[in-house]
Amino acid sequence: MERNEPLLSICIPTNGIVEWVVPVIESIYAQGVDNRLFEVVITDNGGKPELAETVKKYNYENFRYYQTSSQGFTNQIDAFEKCNGVFCKMLNHRSKMLPGSIEAILDIVKKYQDKKPVLYFAEGHAKGGEFIECASTDEFVQRLGVLTSWSCGTGAWKVDLKNIRSQKVDSMFPHTVFLFDLRSESDYVIWNGVYEMMASDSGKGGYDLFQTFGIGFLDIMTRLRTSQRISIDAFIVVKKELLSFLESLYITEVVLPTKHT
């Protein structure tokens, strides 16, 4: 059956942790936005029944839950692929949406619906004003730096997702396919508004942080540099910020005791 096309899809890939996901869902529907304007799509690769049972109480026409066998972070691809919205916005399964944030994102989608630049939601972390418009991938990477490794800010226009499965997807940073690979070149817009509140990430982890960021993510930037999508200046910006980021991770994850795995 063909579904109506909402303006916004809120995509929540998860590994099925009920205590994280339920507050996120509640924060969405508590805002009282017309349900015809958006949908919520959850893809769960946790392999456990608890979340599937819990979300049955959300009997909304614009709410959909899927179990998926995709491994790790590639669950993000499933979430975007299941969407019907004009614009698909990823939401971390620990990120409660702040009051008024859905309306704010809807306004942004309406504002850029005709030009359809790549939109990135920087949560106040980018240097610049509320809206930062970039004319190229190079300018976008220079402006955003290491934050391009952060999947939470990612979004994509539905029209760009038709050939998503033909793209090579990085298993640790699958969101970069939405930022860099669906188009050969693009305008970008970074929105610096704050729209979410992240819950504690105790228990998060299970992978080699240096291998992931110091090698894996830098390889993605090297690919962009080799293909001349970004300049050496942009590459150096990311490399320097990665060094600072890894230094801080070493302090918090090795020197100091943490609750991460």
C-alpha positions, 0 to 999 in steps of 0.5 A: 500500500502506498503511503502518504509522503510526510515532509520529515522522517525522523530516523532512529537506528538502534540496537534495541536498548529500551531505556534509551529509545523510549524517552526519545520517542516520548520527547517526539510525540510530546511536542504536539506537532501534526502527525501528518507532517512527520513520521518516526522510523525505528530500525532495530538490529539488537536481536532482542524482543524487548523493544519490539514489545515495548513500542507496540503501545505507540499506535500512531499512523506515522510510527513504524518499527522494523527489526533488521539484521544489518550489523553495527552502525550500518543500521543507519542505512536501513533507517534512511531506506525505510523512510517516506519523508521528503527529508530524512533526519537521523536522530541518535537513540539516546537523543531526546528532542527539545520542545519546539525542535521538530517545528524548527527542523520542519521550517528548515526543510521548507526553507531549503526544499527547492534548492535541496543542499546537503543539510547538516545539524551541528547542534551548536558545535560549528564555528559561525552563525545559525546558518552556515552556507557552503558552496562546496564539499571543501568549504563544508569540511573546512567549516565542520572539521572533525565534526563530520565524523559525527553521524547524529547531524546527518540528513538526506533528501529522499530523492538522493536515496534511490541508489544508496545500495550501489554505494560503498558504505564504511562500516564505522562511518556509514553516515558519510555516504549521505554527506559525500557519496550521493552527489559528485558535488553539492552545496551544503548548509550547516544549521547550528541550532540546538535541538536535542539533549543526549542521555548518558552514554554509559555502556557505549563502546566496544570498538578501537577508538584509535583505529576508528578515528585515527585511521579509519576516518582519516582514510575517508578524508584521504579519499576525498583529498585524492579525488580532489573533493577537498583541498590540502587545507581542509585535510589539515584542518581535520587532521589537527582536530582529530589529534586534539580529539584523540588526545582528549579520548586518551585522557577520558578512556585510558587515564581516567576511569570510565563506564564505557566498554 
